[in-house]
Amino acid sequence: MSTKLIPNLSVRSEGSSPLARLVRDRQDSPEYSRLRRIGGLLEAFHMKYSVTSQSRGRWAVINGKQVINFGSANYLGLDQHPEVIDASKDAIDSMGTHADGARGFATHYNVAALENELAALVGTTGTMIGHNVNQIHAGVIPTLFGEEGSVLFVDRSAHPSLVQGAMSSKGKGARVVSVNCEQPADLEQAFTAYPFRHGALLIDGIYGMQGQSAPLKSLDQICRKAGLLLYVDDAHGVGVLGESGGGAIEACGLSFDNVLMIGSLDKALGAYGGFVAGQKAVIDFLRVSSKVQLYSGTLQPAAIEGARAAVRVVRSAEGARRRAQVQENSRWLRARLLELGYIVPGGESPLVPVPIGADMVTLMAGRYLFDRGIFVNSIVHPVVLYGQGLLRISLTAVHDHEQMQQLVEAFASLRDYLQIIRRPMRGSAKMLWEVAKSKWLGDEYAGL
């Protein structure tokens, strides 16, 4: 059986059932036609739907090739930490693989223990865990803002899951307004232009595509003045930001009296799941009113105990050393990329985006690095705007200097390659030649 996951976009839905007719109508849309044109090239560049078969440290075997993995979000390298692995194994031995029931009825004691430990980590009095950040947004936002008179101001750079959570509230009567948090004057004007009884500003702690931290302290002041809740998706910040790893809220010195924070367990903590953090009264209200736990089981014991072990490491002296190391890796890499002429934002975030441009050029650039033993994420539309594709580097505390140097050398070589493929005639010829080699001679010949 083939392990390739590349979707065959040329296959049409067949039959006369309502489902078949529905899918054919969607396949005739302009957006799907665009995806179909690019889809024919995805396997050639195998930067989408790739398959990882081995993982050892920051080395991985992806589509049969050993590469240095700069595409994960395990910022502290805890996914293979001995304490995390041992805790997960012990949980399976003692509690099995299942949570033994829905959270609203009964579940293992370690779930409550994890929630208490997460609350202590981020500096608040209550948390509630869920399967992932998306599920939590979908459950929390419409529960709090699900009626006429509510207005949700969504930062234009917010993660799509925040937007989807806001749209769920819109379906229940709330108004959704896109705002630019980089322009405080425009932000304050928007707040006064849309009267509300209850409202919130929805924003990321660290922008997942830009790799920069949001100015939460000043935004908190603006929100308080306007009478708004500050709702922060800090999936990329928990464990990384703050003196003790509490995330963006700790790093900015904010309290939780007017903040709800959504964190992730499957990034810096190297586990699985997500959580909402806030004052205990708010969390207890959400526990019985939102859909986060009412209609779903909880996480498996191995995931819970792995997360608990990760939290212990994050709060230890070792966790502080790892945070310092990933920040040092970030500063070092950004300086080297700037020296090479790339445009990268400043800061110490473990996410380092490198703007490339057109979708196909971005995919070709990602494939070029892959063939030189470097795996990064090739980000194209609809995740980013048309023509604003980028290569997103995810740094970890356990990338060593030799691996970092290999990454820089690959980007130095990529710089010359981009100068060729960005020329219209030579670029088109190069693309066609690489696709032909990949399709006719095999994947291993592409990009050479």
Protein Blocks (a to p, Z undefined) as FASTA:
>chain_A
ZZbfbdcfkbccedjbfklmmmmmmmmpmklmmmmmmmmmmmmnopghiacfbdehjbcc
eehiacddfkbcclnopmmgfklmmmmmmmmmmnojbehiafkloccfklmmmmmmmmmm
nopabdcddfblklmmmmmmmmmmgcghiacdddfkbcfklmmmmmmmmmnopacddddf
klmklmmmmmmmmgcfbdcddddfbdfklopacdfklmmmmmmmnopacdddfklmgojg
ojkonajklmnopafklcccdddfklmnopacddddddfklmmmmmmmmmklmmcccddf
klmmmmmmmmmmmmmmklmmmmmmmmmmmmmmmmmmmmnopacdedjbfbdcddfbjfkl
mmmmmmmmmmnopacdddddfkbcehiaccdddddfklcfklmmmmmmmmmmmmmmmmmm
mpmklmmmmmmmmmmmmmmnojklgoZZ
